Amino acid sequence: MLKHKKNVAAGITWSLISCFFSGVMVNMVKHVSVDIDSAQIIFLRNIFAFLIFIPIVLYYGVDKFKTQKLKLHALRSVTGLISMLIFFYSISKMNISVVTAISFTAPLFTAIFAIYFFKDKLNIHQTFALFVGFIGVMIVVQPGGEAFNPLSLLVLVCTVFWALSGIVIKKLSETDTPLAITFYMTIFMIFFSAPLAFIDWATPSLDNYIWVFGIALSSNLLQYSLAKSLTYADFSVVLPFDFTRLIFSAGIAYLLFGEEMDINAALGSVIILSAAFYAALNERRKIRRLTAISSMAKGL
């Protein structure tokens, strides 16, 4: 098992870097999706990402990329591919701030899945957090209102697979390096996305190839930074800073497309992230209490 020294400042810094590249990536996707469909973008993104990895592998050597968990890497790639397909499609059709706001529900779904995968019990704090998070989602989605977009429900499905992917990443980070996690995701996604991409292949222009290369580079950097942040700090520590994804994404969208931030998305994001942070903070306190009790028992 890999041992990582906890460093809160480093964890937060890597989290902010990840959020910045997330904002860059989604806006590149929105631009290029006018000419290329989501499956083809993902396939080309992974081809370029693999090419970017070649000098990295040669520099660090194969030891950095060794793994005993190929099946877990494959599972992480499947869940990641499904979420990425939905996410890219949603970005091409919806306001970026709305899509980003709904994506903040991923930690809440993670808490639900932890009940099944890790046999966790849903306590009153987590129940309260899920309820508050649900209110935040309703503010963003506005079901029944004139501004309701049915695609919002599709983004929620995306976050379910995102949450599953996050659980697998956390498990992989116990033994594999962030570089290895990102590398194997890239390899598996090339093979998994190829059939979908070639169903309706449209040869991209040189300009589009350049944009997709930018997507690949920013996506690799965000995946690496995300994995890196979780090796330095607990999830509850970096979670509040995830809100900067909305700031970066909406800010760049305004500069590039003149797309204004949705006020309901901003308000809903604050509520959803507050709920997720409350749940994560309570979980951290519970772990500390259990650790303290265990230490006391050993001293008896």
C-alpha positions as CSV (number, residue, x, y, z in Angstrom):
1,M,0.0,0.0,0.0
2,L,1.3,3.5,-0.9
3,K,2.0,5.8,2.0
4,H,1.3,9.5,1.5
5,K,2.2,12.2,4.0
6,K,-0.8,14.4,4.7
7,N,-0.4,17.9,3.5
8,V,-3.6,20.0,3.6
9,A,-2.1,23.0,1.6
10,A,-0.8,20.7,-1.1
11,G,-4.2,18.8,-1.3
12,I,-6.1,22.1,-1.6
13,T,-3.7,23.4,-4.2
14,W,-3.9,20.3,-6.4
15,S,-7.7,20.5,-6.0
16,L,-7.8,24.1,-7.3
17,I,-5.6,23.1,-10.2
18,S,-7.9,20.2,-11.0
19,C,-10.9,22.6,-10.9
20,F,-9.2,25.1,-13.2
21,F,-8.4,22.5,-15.9
22,S,-12.0,21.2,-15.6
23,G,-13.2,24.7,-16.5
24,V,-10.8,24.9,-19.4
25,M,-11.8,21.4,-20.6
26,V,-15.6,21.8,-20.6
27,N,-15.4,25.0,-22.6
28,M,-13.2,23.4,-25.2
29,V,-15.7,20.5,-25.4
30,K,-18.6,23.0,-25.9
31,H,-16.6,24.7,-28.7
32,V,-15.6,21.6,-30.7
33,S,-19.0,19.7,-30.1
34,V,-20.5,21.9,-32.8
35,D,-18.6,19.8,-35.4
36,I,-17.9,16.5,-33.7
37,D,-20.2,14.2,-31.6
38,S,-19.4,13.3,-28.0
39,A,-18.2,9.7,-28.7
40,Q,-15.7,10.8,-31.3
41,I,-14.4,13.6,-29.1
42,I,-13.8,11.1,-26.3
43,F,-12.1,8.6,-28.6
44,L,-9.7,11.3,-30.1
45,R,-9.2,12.8,-26.6
46,N,-7.9,9.4,-25.4
47,I,-5.7,8.9,-28.5
48,F,-4.0,12.3,-27.9
49,A,-3.9,11.6,-24.1
50,F,-2.0,8.4,-24.8
51,L,0.5,10.2,-27.1
52,I,1.0,12.7,-24.3
53,F,1.8,9.9,-21.9
54,I,4.5,8.3,-24.0
55,P,7.3,10.7,-23.0
56,I,6.0,10.6,-19.4
57,V,6.4,6.8,-19.3
58,L,9.8,7.1,-20.8
59,Y,10.8,9.7,-18.2
60,Y,9.5,8.0,-15.1
61,G,10.0,4.4,-16.1
62,V,7.5,1.6,-16.0
63,D,7.7,1.2,-12.2
64,K,5.4,4.2,-11.8
65,F,2.7,2.5,-13.8
66,K,2.8,-1.0,-12.3
67,T,-0.6,-2.3,-11.1
68,Q,-2.2,-5.5,-9.7
69,K,-5.7,-4.1,-10.3
70,L,-6.4,-4.2,-14.0
71,K,-10.0,-5.2,-13.4
72,L,-10.6,-2.2,-11.2
73,H,-9.0,0.1,-13.7
74,A,-11.3,-1.4,-16.4
75,L,-14.3,-0.8,-14.1
76,R,-13.2,2.8,-13.5
77,S,-12.9,3.3,-17.2
78,V,-16.4,2.0,-18.0
79,T,-18.0,4.2,-15.4
80,G,-15.9,7.1,-16.5
81,L,-16.7,6.6,-20.1
82,I,-20.5,6.5,-19.5
83,S,-20.3,9.7,-17.3
84,M,-18.1,11.4,-19.9
85,L,-20.4,10.6,-22.8
86,I,-23.4,12.1,-20.9
87,F,-21.4,15.0,-19.6
88,F,-20.0,16.0,-23.0
89,Y,-23.4,15.7,-24.7
90,S,-25.0,17.8,-21.9
91,I,-22.3,20.5,-22.2
92,S,-23.0,20.8,-25.9
93,K,-26.8,21.3,-25.3
94,M,-27.0,23.2,-22.0
95,N,-25.7,26.2,-20.0
96,I,-22.3,25.2,-18.6
97,S,-23.1,26.6,-15.2
98,V,-26.2,24.5,-14.9
99,V,-24.4,21.3,-15.9
100,T,-21.5,22.1,-13.5
101,A,-24.0,22.8,-10.6
102,I,-25.8,19.5,-11.0
103,S,-22.4,17.7,-11.2
104,F,-21.8,18.7,-7.6
105,T,-24.3,16.0,-6.5
106,A,-21.7,13.4,-7.1
107,P,-20.4,13.3,-3.5
108,L,-24.0,12.8,-2.3
109,F,-24.4,9.8,-4.5
110,T,-21.0,8.6,-3.3
111,A,-22.4,8.6,0.3
112,I,-25.3,6.5,-0.9
113,F,-23.1,4.0,-2.7
114,A,-20.8,3.7,0.3
115,I,-23.7,2.1,2.1
116,Y,-23.7,-0.7,-0.4
117,F,-20.0,-1.1,-1.2
118,F,-18.6,-0.4,2.3
119,K,-21.6,-1.5,4.4
120,D,-21.8,2.0,5.9
121,K,-25.0,2.9,7.8
122,L,-26.9,6.0,6.8
123,N,-26.9,8.1,9.9
124,I,-29.1,11.2,10.7
125,H,-26.3,13.6,9.5
126,Q,-26.0,11.9,6.1
127,T,-29.8,11.7,5.8
128,F,-30.0,15.5,6.5
129,A,-27.2,16.2,4.0
130,L,-29.0,14.2,1.3
131,F,-32.3,16.0,2.0
132,V,-30.6,19.5,1.8
133,G,-28.7,18.4,-1.3
134,F,-32.0,17.3,-2.9
135,I,-33.4,20.8,-2.3
136,G,-30.3,22.3,-4.0
137,V,-30.9,20.0,-7.0
138,M,-34.6,21.2,-7.2
139,I,-33.4,24.8,-7.3
140,V,-31.0,24.1,-10.2
141,V,-33.3,21.8,-12.2
142,Q,-36.6,23.7,-11.5
143,P,-38.9,20.8,-12.3
144,G,-42.3,22.0,-13.5
145,G,-41.0,25.5,-14.2
146,E,-40.6,27.2,-17.5
147,A,-36.8,26.9,-17.3
148,F,-36.9,23.2,-16.8
149,N,-34.7,21.2,-19.2
150,P,-35.3,17.4,-19.3
151,L,-31.5,17.0,-20.0
152,S,-30.9,18.0,-16.4
153,L,-32.1,14.6,-15.4
154,L,-29.6,13.1,-17.8
155,V,-26.8,15.0,-16.0
156,L,-28.0,13.5,-12.7
157,V,-27.5,10.0,-14.3
158,C,-24.0,11.2,-15.2
159,T,-23.2,12.1,-11.6
160,V,-24.3,8.6,-10.5
161,F,-21.6,7.1,-12.7
162,W,-19.2,9.8,-11.6
163,A,-19.7,8.8,-8.0
164,L,-19.1,5.2,-8.8
165,S,-15.9,6.2,-10.6
166,G,-14.8,8.2,-7.6
167,I,-15.2,5.3,-5.3
168,V,-13.0,3.1,-7.6
169,I,-10.4,5.9,-7.8
170,K,-10.2,6.2,-4.0
171,K,-9.7,2.4,-3.8
172,L,-7.0,2.5,-6.6
173,S,-5.1,5.3,-4.9
174,E,-4.3,3.0,-2.0
175,T,-1.9,1.1,-4.1
176,D,-1.5,2.8,-7.5
177,T,0.1,6.2,-8.3
178,P,-2.0,9.0,-9.7
179,L,0.0,8.7,-13.0
180,A,-1.0,5.0,-13.2
181,I,-4.6,5.7,-12.5
182,T,-4.8,8.3,-15.3
183,F,-2.7,6.2,-17.7
184,Y,-4.8,3.0,-17.5
185,M,-8.0,5.0,-17.8
186,T,-6.7,6.4,-21.0
187,I,-5.7,3.0,-22.4
188,F,-9.0,1.3,-21.6
189,M,-11.1,4.2,-22.8
190,I,-9.5,4.1,-26.2
191,F,-10.8,0.5,-26.7
192,F,-14.1,1.1,-25.1
193,S,-14.9,4.3,-27.0
194,A,-13.7,3.2,-30.4
195,P,-16.8,1.3,-31.5
196,L,-19.0,4.2,-30.5
197,A,-16.8,6.7,-32.3
198,F,-16.7,4.8,-35.6
199,I,-20.5,4.3,-35.9
200,D,-20.9,7.8,-37.4
201,W,-17.3,9.0,-38.0
202,A,-16.9,12.5,-39.3
203,T,-13.3,13.5,-40.3
204,P,-12.3,16.5,-38.1
205,S,-10.7,19.6,-39.5
206,L,-7.1,20.5,-38.5
207,D,-8.6,23.2,-36.2
208,N,-10.8,20.6,-34.5
209,Y,-7.8,18.2,-34.0
210,I,-6.0,21.1,-32.2
211,W,-9.0,21.7,-29.9
212,V,-9.3,18.0,-29.1
213,F,-5.6,17.9,-28.3
214,G,-6.3,20.7,-25.8
215,I,-9.2,18.7,-24.3
216,A,-6.8,15.7,-23.9
217,L,-4.1,17.8,-22.3
218,S,-6.4,19.6,-19.9
219,S,-8.3,16.4,-19.1
220,N,-5.1,14.5,-18.3
221,L,-4.0,17.4,-16.0
222,L,-7.3,17.5,-14.2
223,Q,-7.4,13.7,-13.7
224,Y,-3.9,13.7,-12.4
225,S,-4.5,16.7,-10.1
226,L,-7.6,15.2,-8.7
227,A,-5.9,11.9,-7.9
228,K,-3.0,13.9,-6.5
229,S,-5.2,16.0,-4.2
230,L,-6.7,12.9,-2.6
231,T,-3.3,11.5,-1.8
232,Y,-2.5,14.7,0.3
233,A,-5.7,15.5,1.9
234,D,-9.0,13.9,3.0
235,F,-12.1,14.3,0.7
236,S,-13.8,16.5,3.3
237,V,-10.9,19.0,3.2
238,V,-10.8,19.5,-0.6
239,L,-14.6,19.3,-1.2
240,P,-15.4,22.9,-0.4
241,F,-12.9,24.1,-3.0
242,D,-14.8,22.1,-5.7
243,F,-17.1,25.2,-6.0
244,T,-14.3,26.9,-7.9
245,R,-15.2,24.6,-10.8
246,L,-18.3,26.6,-11.3
247,I,-16.4,29.9,-11.1
248,F,-13.8,28.7,-13.6
249,S,-16.3,27.0,-16.0
250,A,-18.8,29.9,-16.0
251,G,-16.1,32.6,-16.1
252,I,-14.4,31.1,-19.2
253,A,-17.9,30.4,-20.8
254,Y,-18.7,34.1,-20.4
255,L,-15.4,35.2,-22.0
256,L,-15.6,32.7,-24.9
257,F,-19.4,32.4,-25.7
258,G,-21.0,35.3,-23.8
259,E,-22.8,32.7,-21.7
260,E,-24.0,34.2,-18.4
261,M,-24.0,32.2,-15.2
262,D,-27.4,30.9,-14.2
263,I,-28.3,32.4,-10.8
264,N,-30.3,29.4,-9.7
265,A,-27.3,27.2,-10.6
266,A,-25.1,29.3,-8.4
267,L,-27.5,29.2,-5.5
268,G,-28.2,25.5,-5.9
269,S,-24.4,24.8,-6.1
270,V,-23.8,26.5,-2.7
271,I,-26.6,24.4,-1.1
272,I,-25.5,21.1,-2.7
273,L,-21.8,21.6,-1.9
274,S,-22.7,22.7,1.7
275,A,-24.7,19.5,2.2
276,A,-21.9,17.4,0.7
277,F,-19.3,19.1,2.9
278,Y,-21.5,18.6,6.0
279,A,-21.8,14.9,5.3
280,A,-18.0,14.5,4.6
281,L,-17.1,16.5,7.7
282,N,-19.3,14.3,9.9
283,E,-17.8,11.2,8.4
284,R,-14.3,12.5,9.1
285,R,-15.3,13.2,12.8
286,K,-16.7,9.6,13.1
287,I,-13.5,8.1,11.8
288,R,-11.5,10.2,14.3
289,R,-13.8,9.0,17.2
290,L,-13.4,5.4,16.2
291,T,-9.6,5.8,15.9
292,A,-9.5,7.4,19.4
293,I,-11.6,4.6,20.9
294,S,-9.4,1.9,19.2
295,S,-6.3,3.6,20.6
296,M,-7.8,3.7,24.1
297,A,-8.7,0.0,23.9
298,K,-5.2,-0.9,22.9
299,G,-3.9,0.9,25.9
300,L,-6.0,-1.1,28.4
